[in-house]
Amino acid sequence: MPPTPTSTRIAMLGAGVLTVAALVAGAASPASAASAATIDPAADSAGLALAPGTVTVLRAGDSPFLFSYGYNSHLKIAGGYFTDGGKVYVVVKLNSGTKKFSKNVTAHTHPITPGGAIYVETTVASPCGAGNNGYARAYDYTTGRWSPRLPVPICQRID
């Protein structure tokens, strides 16, 4: 049966059995309990981790997203469509893969940003020269989904 535009991810805990349904249109087949048990967001992996009893409905347009802006002379990363009340890992890296900033935050409701929203002030200086030499990503631990890469400028000293 082909995937539908709206798919449901369901995790149920009953008699020690974890059941996971298909994720979103075009996604991989259901994951086993063993693969759902571990996740390494620092490696930018696309693993799966669900809390027992979690029911999350994901629509094609409800993918996590990020945007950035300068605030208080620092790069600020924000985004939406994360799990409200869920833990989110935010990372900023150079295009070479060198990590410049990372932090775990909790997504909350916001009057303007849809879904669970995050707003993170990084330690990366901003603004800096034109051009994006890095990117930001965010990982929603509850849904096991990464946001797309957001190109960002990362200021670096040149001596």
C-alpha positions as CSV (number, residue, x, y, z in Angstrom):
1,M,0.0,0.0,0.0
2,P,1.5,3.4,-1.0
3,P,2.2,5.9,1.8
4,T,-0.5,8.6,2.3
5,P,0.2,12.3,2.5
6,T,-0.5,12.2,6.2
7,S,1.1,9.3,8.0
8,T,1.1,8.5,11.7
9,R,3.9,7.5,14.0
10,I,2.7,5.5,17.0
11,A,4.6,4.1,19.8
12,M,2.8,1.8,22.3
13,L,4.2,0.1,25.3
14,G,2.3,-3.0,26.1
15,A,3.7,-6.3,27.5
16,G,7.2,-5.0,26.8
17,V,6.6,-4.6,23.0
18,L,7.3,-1.4,21.1
19,T,5.4,-0.8,17.9
20,V,6.3,1.9,15.5
21,A,4.2,2.7,12.4
22,A,5.5,4.4,9.1
23,L,6.9,7.9,9.5
24,V,6.0,10.1,6.6
25,A,5.4,9.7,2.8
26,G,8.5,8.1,1.3
27,A,10.0,7.2,4.7
28,A,11.7,3.9,5.6
29,S,9.9,0.9,7.0
30,P,9.1,0.6,10.7
31,A,12.2,0.5,13.0
32,S,12.8,-2.2,15.5
33,A,12.9,-1.6,19.2
34,A,16.6,-2.1,19.2
35,S,17.3,0.6,16.6
36,A,14.9,2.9,18.5
37,A,16.8,2.6,21.7
38,T,19.9,4.5,20.8
39,I,20.6,7.8,19.0
40,D,23.7,9.9,18.5
41,P,22.5,13.4,17.3
42,A,26.1,14.7,17.4
43,A,26.8,12.4,14.4
44,D,23.9,13.9,12.4
45,S,22.4,10.5,12.2
46,A,18.7,10.0,11.4
47,G,17.9,7.5,14.1
48,L,14.6,7.0,15.8
49,A,13.8,7.6,19.5
50,L,10.2,7.7,20.8
51,A,8.9,8.0,24.3
52,P,6.5,5.2,25.3
53,G,2.8,6.2,24.7
54,T,3.8,8.9,22.2
55,V,1.4,9.5,19.3
56,T,2.6,12.1,16.8
57,V,0.8,12.9,13.5
58,L,3.2,14.4,10.9
59,R,1.9,16.0,7.7
60,A,4.1,16.7,4.7
61,G,4.2,20.4,5.4
62,D,4.9,19.9,9.1
63,S,8.6,19.2,8.8
64,P,10.9,20.9,11.3
65,F,12.4,24.1,10.0
66,L,15.0,26.6,11.1
67,F,15.7,30.3,10.5
68,S,18.5,32.6,11.8
69,Y,19.1,36.2,12.7
70,G,21.5,38.3,14.7
71,Y,20.7,39.2,18.3
72,N,22.9,40.7,21.0
73,S,25.9,40.4,18.6
74,H,25.4,36.6,18.3
75,L,23.9,34.3,15.8
76,K,20.4,33.2,16.9
77,I,18.9,30.0,15.6
78,A,15.1,29.5,15.8
79,G,12.6,27.1,14.3
80,G,9.3,25.4,14.5
81,Y,7.4,22.1,14.0
82,F,9.3,20.4,16.8
83,T,7.5,18.4,19.5
84,D,6.0,20.8,22.0
85,G,7.6,20.1,25.3
86,G,10.2,17.8,23.7
87,K,13.9,18.0,23.8
88,V,15.7,19.4,20.7
89,Y,19.5,19.2,19.9
90,V,20.7,22.3,18.1
91,V,24.1,22.3,16.4
92,V,26.1,24.9,14.3
93,K,29.0,23.5,12.2
94,L,31.4,24.8,9.7
95,N,30.9,23.3,6.2
96,S,34.0,21.2,7.0
97,G,32.1,19.5,9.8
98,T,33.8,21.3,12.7
99,K,31.3,21.9,15.5
100,K,31.2,25.5,16.6
101,F,28.2,25.4,19.0
102,S,25.7,22.8,20.3
103,K,23.0,22.8,22.9
104,N,19.9,20.8,24.0
105,V,16.8,22.9,24.5
106,T,13.1,22.3,25.0
107,A,10.5,23.3,22.4
108,H,7.6,25.4,23.5
109,T,4.5,26.9,22.0
110,H,5.0,30.3,20.5
111,P,2.3,32.8,19.3
112,I,3.9,33.1,15.9
113,T,6.1,30.1,15.2
114,P,4.0,26.9,14.4
115,G,4.4,23.7,16.3
116,G,6.9,23.4,19.1
117,A,9.2,26.4,18.7
118,I,12.9,26.8,19.6
119,Y,14.9,30.1,20.0
120,V,18.6,29.6,20.8
121,E,21.2,32.4,21.2
122,T,24.5,30.8,20.2
123,T,28.0,31.8,21.1
124,V,28.8,32.5,17.4
125,A,29.5,36.2,16.7
126,S,27.1,37.9,14.3
127,P,27.0,39.7,12.0
128,C,30.1,38.9,10.0
129,G,31.2,39.0,6.4
130,A,29.0,38.0,3.5
131,G,28.8,34.3,2.6
132,N,27.7,31.2,4.4
133,N,30.6,29.0,5.6
134,G,28.6,26.8,7.9
135,Y,25.2,25.5,8.7
136,A,22.8,24.9,11.5
137,R,20.6,21.8,12.1
138,A,18.2,20.7,14.9
139,Y,17.2,17.2,15.9
140,D,13.8,16.4,17.6
141,Y,14.5,13.5,20.0
142,T,10.8,12.6,20.1
143,T,10.2,12.2,16.4
144,G,13.7,11.3,15.4
145,R,13.8,13.9,12.7
146,W,16.4,16.4,11.7
147,S,15.6,19.8,10.3
148,P,17.1,20.6,6.9
149,R,20.5,22.2,6.9
150,L,20.3,26.0,7.3
151,P,23.2,27.8,5.7
152,V,24.7,30.4,8.1
153,P,27.7,32.7,8.3
154,I,30.2,31.7,11.0
155,C,32.6,34.5,12.0
156,Q,36.2,33.4,12.3
157,R,39.4,35.3,13.2
158,I,42.0,35.5,10.5
159,D,45.4,36.4,11.9
